[in-house]
Amino acid sequence: MEQAKSVCLSSASKITQLRQLHVSRSTMQQFFTGQPIDQTLFHKICRILELNWQEVADLSDLHIEQIPEARNGSGHNLPLPSVSQFNLQWQKLKAQVKQTLYEQHRTIHLLNLQNLPIAALKFEVYLVEKLPRDLCVNVNTYLKQFNPQWEFERFGLGDRNERLDGLTAATKYPRLIVLGQPAAGKTTFLKYLAIACCEQDYQADHIPVFIDLNTFDPELLNDPNVLEKLVQQTLNLDTLTECQEILDYGHLLILIDSLDIVPDQGRKNVQFQLRSFTQRYNRNRFIITCRTQFTDYTLPTFRHVEIADLNLSQIEAFAQAWFTAEIDIPQTHEIARQFITDLNLPKSQKFFQLAQSPQLLQLLCWMFQYLGRLPDTQFELYELGLTRILETASPPHPHHTPSIYLDIDIAERYRLLSYLAILTFEKKELFIHFKKLKSHISLYLKTIPSFSIGPTTMADYAKRLLKDIEIQHGIIFERSQGIYSFASPRIQEYLVGYYLLRNFDPNHLHKSLDNVTTRNWYELFSYLTQRIARLDDFLLHIKYKIDQLVARDKKIQIFLSWVNQKSMLVKVPYKIAAVRAFYFSQAIDHIFDPRISRPLDFSHAVNRALKSSLHDWSLACHLDTELDYAFNHNVLEELDSEFVIDLILNCLLVTLAHDLSLFMTFAEDRDLAIEPELKLALNRFQNQLPDTDRDAADYQKWWKSNNQAWIRNLRLVIIEHRNVGYDWQFNQDQKALLRQYYNANKLLVECLYNNPRVDPETVNAIEATLLLPMADIRSHQYL
């Protein structure tokens, strides 16, 4: 009854044909309510609705060979052979199919370039409820009640029911639609069933027919007899009539892959033909893969199942097979055991969840083999894993014209994918209409000077480019006709982060992002940290990247060592990270604003240092509220005297240093606790200066001849007693790098403190290693 009503709702022509039977309304109502009617009339109604009358009548107890319904192409009845009656031609055909399937599908290719026997895999599935007809054919209606945050991975799928062994489900249900997103294992499951059939572990009396719709000429998919011809080509039969006779005999296991990703018109025709094809040749078994339940034409007699996430036993079996695929020795068995042990640790829970996806499990196995450990963060997983996926090319489909995507290198592929990620991420678009993607791709292609599409329209070219991405690795794929998405929100977020890291320009935080977006870098970074799911992983990864900016510059590493040493020696009541930030910024203030380097009179220099915005104390103030209060109120009274002394001595060295007398007066007036030896040394330097009140000309003459040596010696005294005042003499590249490094840390700290979702342990970990040289950062990791 449910199937019959569904067919009527989907086709007005069926209702017209039913009316032409000239049957009373009460009789028709009896049929649709499951009450008895005349058998001949019952058969006629079932034929019009393209339903299998035995299934509708619930004659499941009868064996299919007891129902004489098979007919040849001429409509004549055929004898129904049992397995023992198969003729020589049938046996020969089965042997040929077996050989072909063994050659093409007996193993799967792994990321470590090894082959794994497909029979070593195990599959489980969920029984899935059918979506209502109006949702199946109307994506917009579905999206109105869809929660993308929680149901993204199951877009276009009904509710899950019982979980079954995959082979059990395929045995129990003669007609299956296998659902699941890209890389869920749908195609592999079909190949697994085909090989199991060849090895007589499943439906031994059937011949498996594996049909990948993507490998056929699109013109063929528009043919009125498309499915018969697909079977004919797959079995390498000479004539269509011969194919139809074999189909009529039955005992074929017809496995159809990629129902929803063939070209538009071909897809509609195949879906339209499937219903009548499966009814006419109902003695065969049919298993079809499809990403979602969104189809142009529903198949009411099919049972829907969804490939289930991997459980622990499946993960263990796959890991064992992975590590022993290359060489089966005790050492590799031990690596596999260690991998499972590490994956089961409480701190690895996030990776265990990812390992339930076959593709991500492969990545984790590969990284464990490559690194000797699990990744530290999800961003490290995506960084290495996505690079591995992008550099692994799949052979192009025979009837698909490739685009520029296959010719560009990995860096350019990253740039394209990141570009699309940012444009869609900003607008909170998890599902993107093709027209928008086409527009984004058009903008991207304009950035490639040598690009030319010739006579092809941009829309067609964009579609080809998206198809290449989908075929190669599925990072972006079509979820339903005309609607695309990234394979995962986490991948989309990673690509945004990837772009931000590699286009990081903290010197121009208000500069637009290379015309990619109207949002400036600072806003986009902050926006990302508000939305990203694995925020702690992301911030730790950003911290790592910031440290790497200066990791290879030996002079900057020495400078950072000084910053750390000075910060540990000074006795002040502030956070150690804030102290490091204070001395870092004090030492390179002239980088932040070149005007500070110009000689000034001492009073102006001190005023700038204590109160002016030319000096950047913002990072130190972000890190410590007491420092923030001091710099925003009465600096001299609130700021610790250790800082005041070092700050003013530093000012002395960037002004006309002969203003030393002003410093001494200033120190006495504020009662600064200058150590006696330093005070004596400063008085000696002050006594070396001629008296400007007596003879200004004589003073200028002396200063011109002696200032360089006098200032150099004064600097040495300040360095000796206070360990400040170094002239680091950074070159222009180092200055730019230091500015970038400082601003990046400032932005990181702002995001760290402005987001309540950050774990306190993450805050502590970042503060503990902020502005440290790499050697000290590494030592912190082992404390």
C-alpha positions in Angstrom: 0.0 0.0 0.0 2.8 2.4 0.9 4.7 1.6 -2.3 1.5 2.0 -4.5 0.7 5.4 -2.9 4.2 6.6 -3.3 4.2 5.8 -7.1 0.9 7.6 -7.6 2.1 10.7 -5.8 5.2 10.8 -8.0 3.6 10.4 -11.4 0.4 11.9 -12.7 0.5 9.7 -15.8 0.1 6.6 -13.5 -3.1 8.0 -12.2 -4.4 8.6 -15.8 -3.5 5.0 -16.7 -5.4 3.7 -13.7 -8.5 5.6 -14.6 -8.3 4.1 -18.1 -9.0 0.7 -16.5 -12.6 1.9 -15.9 -12.6 0.3 -12.4 -15.1 1.6 -9.8 -13.8 3.9 -7.1 -14.7 1.4 -4.4 -12.7 -1.4 -6.1 -9.7 1.0 -6.5 -10.0 2.0 -2.8 -10.0 -1.7 -1.9 -6.6 -2.1 -3.6 -5.1 0.9 -1.9 -6.3 -0.2 1.5 -5.1 -3.8 1.2 -8.5 -5.5 0.8 -9.0 -8.4 -1.7 -9.8 -7.7 -5.3 -9.9 -9.7 -8.6 -6.5 -11.3 -9.3 -6.4 -10.2 -13.0 -7.3 -6.7 -12.0 -4.7 -6.8 -9.2 -2.0 -7.8 -11.8 -3.0 -5.0 -14.2 -2.8 -2.3 -11.4 0.6 -3.6 -10.3 1.9 -3.5 -13.9 0.7 0.1 -14.4 2.4 1.1 -11.1 5.5 -0.9 -12.1 5.4 -2.9 -8.9 6.3 -6.6 -8.4 2.9 -8.2 -7.7 4.5 -11.0 -5.7 6.1 -8.5 -3.4 3.0 -6.4 -3.1 0.9 -9.6 -2.4 3.5 -10.6 0.2 4.2 -14.0 -1.3 7.7 -14.0 0.3 7.4 -17.7 1.2 7.5 -18.8 -2.4 10.9 -19.3 -4.0 11.5 -17.1 -7.0 11.9 -20.1 -9.3 8.4 -21.3 -8.6 6.9 -18.2 -10.2 6.9 -18.6 -14.0 7.2 -14.9 -15.0 10.5 -14.8 -16.9 10.1 -13.8 -20.5 12.5 -13.2 -23.3 12.7 -10.2 -25.6 9.9 -11.5 -27.7 7.6 -11.9 -24.7 7.6 -15.7 -24.7 7.9 -17.7 -21.5 11.3 -19.2 -20.8 12.2 -22.2 -18.7 13.6 -21.1 -15.3 17.0 -22.9 -14.9 18.4 -23.9 -11.6 22.1 -23.6 -10.9 22.6 -27.3 -11.9 21.1 -26.5 -15.4 23.4 -23.7 -16.3 24.8 -24.4 -19.7 28.4 -24.2 -20.8 28.0 -20.6 -22.1 26.7 -19.5 -18.7 29.6 -21.1 -16.9 32.1 -19.6 -19.4 30.5 -16.1 -18.9 30.8 -16.5 -15.1 34.5 -17.5 -15.4 35.2 -14.5 -17.6 33.5 -12.1 -15.2 35.4 -13.6 -12.2 38.7 -13.1 -13.9 37.9 -9.5 -14.8 36.7 -8.7 -11.3 39.8 -10.3 -9.8 42.1 -8.2 -12.0 40.3 -4.9 -11.3 38.8 -5.1 -7.8 40.4 -7.9 -5.7 42.6 -5.4 -3.8 42.4 -1.8 -2.8 45.3 0.7 -3.1 46.4 2.2 0.2 48.0 5.6 0.9 51.3 3.8 1.7 51.2 2.6 -1.9 50.6 -1.0 -0.8 47.6 -3.2 -1.8 45.2 -4.7 0.6 43.0 -7.7 -0.2 39.4 -6.5 -0.2 38.3 -9.8 1.4 40.2 -8.7 4.6 37.7 -5.8 5.2 34.5 -6.0 7.2 31.4 -3.9 6.6 28.4 -3.0 8.7 25.3 -1.0 7.7 22.4 0.7 9.3 18.9 0.2 8.0 17.6 3.6 7.1 14.1 5.0 7.0 12.9 6.4 3.7 12.6 10.1 3.4 9.1 11.4 2.6 8.6 11.8 -1.2 8.3 15.6 -1.0 11.6 15.9 0.8 13.4 13.5 -1.6 12.6 15.6 -4.6 12.8 19.1 -2.9 16.1 19.9 -1.4 15.0 23.4 -0.3 12.1 21.9 1.7 14.6 19.4 3.4 17.1 22.2 4.3 14.4 24.1 6.2 14.1 21.4 8.8 17.8 20.3 8.6 20.3 21.0 11.3 23.6 21.3 9.6 25.6 21.6 12.8 24.6 18.2 14.0 23.5 16.4 10.8 26.1 17.6 8.2 27.6 14.1 7.7 24.1 12.6 7.1 22.8 15.2 4.7 19.8 13.7 2.7 19.5 10.5 4.8 16.6 9.2 6.9 16.8 8.1 10.5 18.9 5.1 11.3 17.5 1.9 12.7 19.1 -1.5 13.2 22.8 -2.1 12.6 23.6 -5.2 10.6 26.6 -7.0 9.2 26.9 -5.8 5.6 26.9 -9.3 4.1 23.9 -10.2 6.2 21.9 -7.2 4.9 22.9 -7.9 1.3 21.7 -11.5 1.7 18.5 -10.6 3.4 17.4 -7.8 1.0 17.5 -8.6 -2.8 17.2 -4.9 -3.6 19.4 -2.4 -1.7 20.3 1.2 -2.1 23.6 1.7 -0.2 23.9 5.3 1.1 26.8 7.3 2.5 29.0 10.3 1.9 32.2 10.2 -0.3 34.9 8.0 1.2 32.4 6.2 3.5 33.2 2.9 1.7 30.2 2.5 -0.7 32.2 1.6 -3.8 34.5 -0.6 -1.8 31.5 -2.4 -0.3 30.1 -3.2 -3.8 33.5 -4.5 -4.8 33.7 -6.6 -1.7 30.3 -8.1 -2.5 31.4 -8.8 -6.1 34.5 -10.6 -5.0 32.6 -12.5 -2.3 30.2 -13.7 -5.0 33.1 -14.8 -7.2 34.6 -16.8 -4.3 31.1 -18.3 -3.5 30.9 -16.7 -0.1 27.8 -14.7 -1.1 25.1 -15.6 -3.7 27.2 -18.4 -5.2 24.6 -19.1 -7.9 24.8 -15.5 -9.3 27.1 -13.8 -11.7 28.3 -10.4 -10.3 27.9 -7.5 -12.7 29.8 -4.4 -11.5 28.7 -1.2 -13.2 30.5 2.1 -12.5 28.3 4.7 -14.1 31.2 7.2 -14.2 33.2 5.0 -16.6 30.6 5.0 -19.5 30.1 7.4 -22.3 27.6 10.0 -21.2 25.8 9.6 -24.5 25.0 6.0 -23.6 23.4 7.1 -20.4 20.7 8.9 -22.3 19.8 5.7 -24.3 16.2 4.3 -23.9 17.7 0.9 -23.1 20.6 2.3 -21.1 20.6 -0.4 -18.3 20.5 -3.3 -20.7 23.3 -1.8 -22.7 25.4 -1.2 -19.6 25.0 -4.8 -18.6 25.8 -5.8 -22.2 29.1 -3.8 -22.2 30.1 -5.0 -18.7 29.6 -8.6 -19.6 31.1 -8.1 -23.1 28.1 -9.6 -24.9 27.8 -9.4 -28.6 24.1 -8.4 -28.9 21.5 -6.7 -26.8 19.1 -9.6 -27.4 21.6 -12.0 -25.8 21.9 -9.6 -22.9 18.1 -9.5 -22.4 17.9 -13.3 -22.4 20.5 -13.5 -19.7 18.7 -10.8 -17.7 15.4 -12.7 -18.1 17.0 -15.9 -16.8 18.0 -14.1 -13.7 20.7 -15.0 -11.2 22.7 -11.8 -11.9 24.0 -9.8 -9.0 23.8 -6.3 -10.6 25.9 -3.8 -8.6 25.5 -0.2 -9.8 27.9 2.4 -8.5 27.5 6.2 -8.3 23.8 6.6 -9.2 23.7 10.3 -8.2 27.0 11.7 -9.6 26.7 11.0 -13.3 25.9 14.0 -15.7 22.5 15.6 -15.2 20.5 14.2 -18.2 22.1 10.8 -18.0 21.4 10.7 -14.3 17.7 11.4 -14.8 17.4 8.8 -17.5 19.2 6.1 -15.5 17.0 6.8 -12.5 13.9 6.9 -14.6 14.7 3.5 -16.3 15.7 1.8 -13.1 12.2 1.2 -11.8 10.9 -0.6 -14.9 14.3 -2.4 -15.4 14.3 -3.9 -11.9 10.6 -4.9 -12.2 11.0 -6.5 -15.6 14.2 -8.4 -14.6 13.0 -9.1 -11.1 14.7 -12.5 -10.9 18.1 -10.7 -10.4 19.4 -9.0 -7.3 20.2 -5.3 -7.4 22.5 -3.2 -5.2 22.9 0.5 -6.0 25.1 3.1 -4.3 24.0 6.7 -3.8 25.2 9.5 -1.5 21.8 10.6 -0.5 18.1 9.7 -0.8 17.6 12.8 -3.0 16.7 11.3 -6.4 14.6 12.4 -9.4 12.7 9.2 -9.3 12.1 7.0 -6.2 12.5 3.3 -6.1 9.8 2.1 -3.7 10.8 -1.6 -3.8 14.3 -1.0 -2.6 15.5 -1.1 1.0 17.8 1.7 2.0 20.9 1.0 4.1 23.8 3.3 5.2 27.4 2.3 5.5 28.1 2.4 9.3 31.0 4.1 11.0 33.8 1.7 11.8 33.7 0.1 15.3 36.7 -0.9 17.4 37.0 -4.4 16.0 36.9 -3.1 12.4 39.5 -0.4 13.2 41.7 -3.0 14.8 41.3 -5.4 11.8 42.1 -2.7 9.3 45.1 -1.4 11.2 46.5 -4.9 11.4 46.0 -5.3 7.7 47.5 -1.9 6.9 50.7 -2.3 8.8 51.3 -5.9 7.6 50.4 -5.1 3.9 53.9 -4.0 3.3 55.8 -6.7 5.1 54.2 -9.3 7.4 56.8 -9.6 10.3 56.5 -9.5 14.1 57.8 -5.9 14.1 54.9 -4.6 12.0 52.4 -6.5 14.1 53.9 -4.7 17.1 53.5 -1.3 15.4 49.8 -2.2 14.7 49.3 -3.0 18.4 51.0 0.2 19.5 48.8 2.2 17.1 45.6 0.7 18.6 46.9 1.2 22.1 47.7 4.9 21.4 44.4 5.4 19.7 42.5 4.1 22.8 44.2 6.5 25.2 41.9 9.1 26.8 43.9 11.9 25.2 43.4 10.4 21.8 39.6 10.2 22.0 39.2 12.8 19.2 41.3 10.7 16.9 39.4 7.6 17.7 36.3 9.3 16.6 38.0 10.3 13.4 39.2 6.8 12.9 35.6 5.6 12.5 35.8 7.1 8.9 37.7 4.8 6.5 39.5 7.6 4.8 40.6 9.3 8.0 41.7 5.9 9.5 44.0 5.5 6.5 45.4 8.9 7.2 46.0 8.1 10.8 47.7 4.8 9.9 49.9 6.6 7.4 50.9 9.3 9.8 51.6 6.8 12.6 53.9 4.9 10.1 55.4 8.2 8.9 55.9 10.0 12.3 56.0 7.1 14.7 53.2 8.6 16.7 49.7 10.0 16.4 49.5 13.7 15.4 49.5 16.2 18.2 46.5 18.1 17.0 43.8 17.7 14.4 45.3 20.6 12.5 48.6 18.6 12.2 46.5 15.7 10.9 44.8 17.8 8.2 48.1 19.6 7.4 50.0 16.4 6.6 47.0 14.3 5.6 45.6 16.7 3.1 48.9 17.2 1.5 49.2 13.4 1.1 45.7 13.2 -0.4 46.4 16.2 -2.8 49.6 14.7 -4.1 48.0 11.3 -4.8 46.4 11.6 -8.2 43.6 9.3 -9.5 43.5 8.3 -13.2 41.0 10.6 -15.0 37.7 9.1 -16.0 37.7 8.0 -19.6 34.8 10.2 -20.7 35.5 13.3 -18.6 37.5 16.2 -20.1 40.0 17.3 -17.4 40.4 21.0 -16.4 43.4 23.0 -15.3 43.1 21.3 -11.8 45.1 18.3 -12.9 47.9 20.5 -14.3 48.5 22.7 -11.3 50.9 21.8 -8.5 49.9 21.1 -4.9 50.6 24.7 -3.7 48.2 26.0 -6.4 45.6 23.4 -5.5 45.8 24.5 -1.8 45.4 28.1 -2.9 42.3 27.3 -4.9 40.7 25.2 -2.2 41.6 27.7 0.5 40.1 30.5 -1.7 36.8 28.7 -1.9 36.9 27.8 1.8 37.3 31.5 2.9 34.5 32.8 0.6 32.1 30.2 1.8 33.2 30.2 5.5 32.6 33.9 5.8 29.0 33.5 4.8 28.5 30.5 7.0 27.8 28.4 4.0 28.1 24.7 4.5 26.0 23.9 1.4 26.8 26.0 -1.6 24.7 26.4 -4.8 26.6 25.7 -8.0 26.0 29.2 -9.3 27.9 30.7 -6.3 30.7 28.3 -6.6 30.9 29.1 -10.4 31.2 32.8 -9.5 34.0 32.1 -6.9 35.9 29.9 -9.4 35.6 32.6 -12.1 37.2 35.1 -9.7 40.0 32.7 -8.9 40.8 31.8 -12.5 41.2 35.5 -13.3 44.2 35.5 -10.9 46.0 33.1 -13.2 47.5 35.2 -16.1 48.0 32.4 -18.5 44.5 30.9 -18.0 42.2 30.6 -21.1 39.1 28.5 -21.5 38.8 28.9 -25.2 35.3 28.2 -26.6 34.1 26.6 -23.4 31.7 28.7 -21.2 32.8 29.6 -17.7 29.9 27.6 -16.2 30.9 24.5 -18.1 34.5 24.9 -17.2 33.7 25.5 -13.5 31.7 22.3 -13.5 34.6 20.4 -15.0 36.9 21.8 -12.4 34.6 20.8 -9.6 34.3 17.4 -11.1 38.1 17.0 -11.1 38.2 17.9 -7.4 35.4 15.4 -6.7 37.0 12.6 -8.8 40.5 13.1 -7.4 39.8 13.3 -3.6 36.3 14.5 -2.8 37.4 17.5 -0.8 34.5 19.3 -2.4 31.6 17.3 -3.8 28.0 17.5 -5.0 25.7 16.6 -2.2 22.6 16.9 -4.3 21.9 18.2 -7.8 23.4 21.7 -8.0 24.4 21.8 -4.3 28.0 21.3 -3.1 29.8 21.2 0.1 33.3 20.5 1.6 33.7 16.9 2.7 33.7 18.1 6.3 33.4 21.5 8.2 36.7 20.6 9.8 38.4 20.5 6.4 36.8 23.8 5.4 38.1 25.4 8.7 41.6 24.0 8.2 41.8 25.4 4.7 40.7 28.8 6.0 43.4 28.5 8.7 45.9 27.4 6.0 45.2 30.5 3.9 45.5 32.8 6.9 48.8 31.3 7.9 50.4 31.5 4.5 49.1 34.9 3.7 49.8 36.3 7.2 50.7 39.9 7.1 50.5 41.3 10.6 52.1 44.5 9.5 48.9 45.4 7.6 46.1 44.0 9.8 43.6 46.3 8.2 44.6 45.5 4.6 42.1 43.5 2.6 43.0 39.9 1.9 44.3 40.1 -1.7 40.8 41.1 -2.8 39.6 37.6 -1.7 37.3 39.1 0.9 36.2 42.5 2.2 36.9 41.3 5.7 40.4 42.2 6.9 42.9 39.7 8.2 42.4 40.6 11.8 38.7 40.4 11.7 38.7 37.1 9.7 41.1 35.5 12.2 39.0 36.6 15.1 35.9 35.4 13.3 37.4 32.0 12.7 38.3 31.6 16.4 34.7 32.3 17.3 33.3 29.6 15.0 35.9 26.9 14.9 35.1 23.6 16.6 38.5 22.5 17.7 39.6 25.9 18.9 42.3 24.7 21.3 44.0 22.6 18.5 43.8 25.6 16.2 45.4 28.1 18.6 48.2 25.6 19.6 48.9 25.1 15.9 48.9 28.9 15.3 51.4 29.2 18.2 53.6 26.6 16.6 53.5 28.4 13.3 54.3 31.8 14.9 57.3 30.3 16.6 58.5 28.8 13.3 58.6 32.3 11.8 61.8 33.1 13.7 63.0 29.5 14.4 65.8 29.6 11.8 67.2 33.0 12.5 70.1 32.6 14.9 70.4 36.2 15.8 66.7 36.5 16.7 66.9 33.3 18.7 69.8 34.9 20.7 67.7 38.0 21.2 64.8 35.9 22.5 67.2 34.2 24.9 68.2 37.6 26.2 64.5 38.5 26.6 63.9 35.4 28.7 67.1 35.8 30.8 66.4 39.4 31.6 62.7 38.6 32.5 63.8 35.9 34.9 66.3 38.1 36.7 64.1 41.2 37.3 62.0 41.2 40.5 58.6 42.5 39.5 55.0 41.3 40.5 53.8 40.6 36.9 53.2 37.5 34.9 56.5 36.2 33.4 55.0 36.2 29.9 54.0 39.9 30.4 57.6 40.7 31.6 59.0 39.1 28.5 56.6 41.1 26.4 57.7 44.3 28.1 61.4 43.8 27.5 60.8 42.5 23.9 58.9 45.6 22.9 61.3 48.0 24.7 64.2 46.5 22.9 62.7 47.0 19.4 60.5 50.0 19.8 62.4 51.7 17.0 61.1 48.9 14.7 57.5 49.6 15.7 57.8 53.3 14.9 61.0 54.7 13.2 60.4 58.1 14.7 61.5 56.9 18.1 65.0 56.4 16.6 65.4 60.1 15.9 67.3 62.0 18.6 64.9 63.8 20.9 65.4 65.8 24.0 65.1 63.6 27.1 61.9 65.0 28.5 60.0 64.3 25.2 61.5 60.8 25.0 60.5 59.9 28.5 57.0 61.3 27.9 56.7 59.1 24.8 58.0 56.1 26.5 55.6 56.4 29.5 52.5 57.7 27.9 52.6 57.9 24.1 51.0 55.4 21.8 54.2 55.4 19.7 55.5 52.7 22.1 53.7 49.4 21.8 53.2 48.0 25.3 49.9 46.4 24.2 51.0 42.8 24.4 52.4 43.2 27.9 49.2 44.9 28.9 47.0 42.1 27.4 48.9 39.6 29.4 48.8 41.3 32.8 45.9 43.5 34.2 48.2 45.4 36.6 50.5 46.5 33.8 47.4 47.5 31.8 46.2 49.6 34.7 49.6 51.2 35.2 50.0 52.2 31.5 46.5 53.6 31.3 46.7 55.7 34.6 49.7 57.2 36.4 52.6 55.3 34.9 55.3 56.6 37.2 53.4 55.8 40.4 51.7 52.5 39.3 54.6 50.9 37.3 57.2 48.9 39.3 60.4 50.9 39.7 62.5 48.2 38.1 60.5 48.7 34.8 60.7 52.5 35.2 64.5 52.5 35.6 65.1 50.2 32.6 62.6 52.1 30.5 64.2 55.5 31.2 67.7 54.2 30.7 66.7 52.9 27.3 65.2 56.3 26.5 68.6 57.9 27.4 70.3 55.8 24.7 68.0 56.7 21.9 68.1 60.5 22.6 70.9 63.0 22.9 72.7 61.1 25.6 74.3 64.2 27.0 70.9 64.7 28.7 72.2 62.3 31.4 71.9 65.1 33.9 68.2 65.3 33.3 68.0 61.5 34.0 69.8 61.9 37.3 67.6 64.7 38.4 64.5 62.7 37.3 65.7 59.7 39.3 66.3 61.7 42.4 62.9 63.5 42.2 61.1 60.2 41.9 63.3 58.5 44.4 64.1 55.7 42.1 66.2 52.9 43.8 69.2 52.9 41.5 71.9 50.5 42.7 74.9 52.4 44.1 77.6 51.2 41.7 75.4 52.1 38.7 74.7 55.5 40.3 78.5 56.2 40.7 79.2 55.2 37.2 76.5 57.4 35.8 77.8 60.4 37.9 81.3 59.8 36.3 79.9 59.9 32.8 78.0 63.1 33.8 81.2 64.7 35.1 82.9 64.0 31.7 80.5 66.4 29.9 81.7 70.0 29.6 79.5 72.7 31.2 77.1 74.0 28.6 76.3 77.1 30.6 79.9 78.3 30.5 80.8 77.8 26.8 78.2 76.3 24.5 80.6 76.3 21.5 83.2 74.4 23.5 80.6 71.9 24.5 79.4 71.3 20.9 83.0 70.9 19.8 83.7 68.3 22.5 80.4 66.5 21.8 81.2 66.3 18.1 84.6 64.7 18.7 83.7 62.4 21.6 79.9 61.5 21.5 80.3 58.1 19.8 82.8 56.8 22.2 81.1 58.4 25.2 77.7 56.8 24.3 79.2 53.5 23.5 80.9 53.4 26.9 77.7 54.5 28.6 75.8 51.8 26.9 78.3 49.2 28.2 77.8 50.4 31.7 74.0 50.2 31.4 74.3 46.7 29.9 76.7 45.6 32.7 74.5 46.8 35.5 70.9 46.5 34.1 71.4 44.1 31.2 69.4 46.4 28.9 70.4 48.8 26.1 71.9 46.5 23.6 72.2 47.7 20.0 71.1 44.6 18.2 71.7 46.0 14.7 69.0 43.8 13.1 69.0 44.1 9.3 65.8 45.0 7.4 64.6 41.5 6.9 65.1 40.7 10.6 63.2 43.9 11.6 60.3 42.9 9.4 60.3 39.4 10.8 60.4 40.6 14.4 57.5 43.0 13.7 55.6 40.1 12.1 56.4 37.8 15.0 55.4 40.4 17.6 52.1 41.3 16.0 51.2 37.6 15.4 51.7 36.9 19.1 49.6 39.9 20.0 46.8 38.7 17.8 47.1 35.2 19.3 46.8 36.5 22.8 43.8 38.6 22.0 42.0 35.6 20.6 43.2 33.5 23.6 41.6 35.9 26.1 38.5 37.0 24.2 37.1 33.5 23.7 35.6 31.7 26.8 35.7 28.4 24.9 39.5 28.1 25.2 40.6 25.5 27.7 42.6 26.9 30.7 45.3 24.3 30.0 45.7 25.7 26.5 46.0 29.3 27.9 48.7 28.2 30.3 50.6 26.2 27.7 50.6 29.2 25.3 51.5 31.8 28.0 54.3 29.5 29.3 56.1 29.5 26.0 55.2 32.9 24.6 58.2 34.9 23.2 60.6 32.1 24.1 63.5 30.8 21.9 63.0 27.4 20.4 65.4 25.7 22.8 63.4 26.8 25.8 60.1 25.9 24.1 61.4 22.4 23.5 62.5 22.0 27.1 59.0 23.1 28.3 57.4 20.2 26.3 59.3 17.7 28.5 58.7 19.3 31.9 
